[in-house]
Amino acid sequence: ELSLVNETEKQALLDAWKGKTISVPQDKTVHRLFEETAARYANRPAAAYNGAKWTYGELNARANRIARILIDCGVTADERVGILTKPSLEMAAGVLGVLKAGAAFVPIDPDYPQERISYILQDSGAKLLLTQEALDVPDGYTG
């Protein structure tokens, strides 16, 4: 029931953690905004994880390759694609690739039990599953 800070201190803490606010165009998708940024800053760092880094150009190229594969596999607009990966640069490329294909992504934690993963895939109606080679894939899905 007792607060450790008064209202002024509380508001100052909230403001400090809130971060910067930017306006985002309402008529563009996330992946379209990313593509525009990649076109302007192709050689600048876009993502980093565990010491590995990809530029905007590299991330965009990988996402485009994933989108083409998904479309070639029959993924169409408004379908769902599961993404079963550990946090990684590949996860970022997968998310962007699914969006570029017009689909929605279903993030799945690979640490879930196989039964839970299978349930999520079935319940979501995911058409395909993107995964990393080292991870176990539930029966009936190919990575």
Stockholm file with secondary structure:
# STOCKHOLM 1.0

chainA/1-143         ELSLVNETEKQALLDAWKGKTISVPQDKTVHRLFEETAARYANRPAAAYNGAKWTYGELNARANRIARILIDCGVTADERVGILTKPSLEMAAGVLGVLKAGAAFVPIDPDYPQERISYILQDSGAKLLLTQEALDVPDGYTG
#=GR chainA/1-143 SS CCCSSCHHHHHHHHHHHHCCCCCCCTTSCHHHHHHHHHHHSTTSEEEEETTEEEEHHHHHHHHHHHHHHHHHTTCCTTCEEEEECCSSHHHHHHHHHHHHTTCEEEEECTTSCHHHHHHHHHHHTCSEEEECTTSCCCTTCCC
#=GC SS_cons         CCCSSCHHHHHHHHHHHHCCCCCCCTTSCHHHHHHHHHHHSTTSEEEEETTEEEEHHHHHHHHHHHHHHHHHTTCCTTCEEEEECCSSHHHHHHHHHHHHTTCEEEEECTTSCHHHHHHHHHHHTCSEEEECTTSCCCTTCCC
//
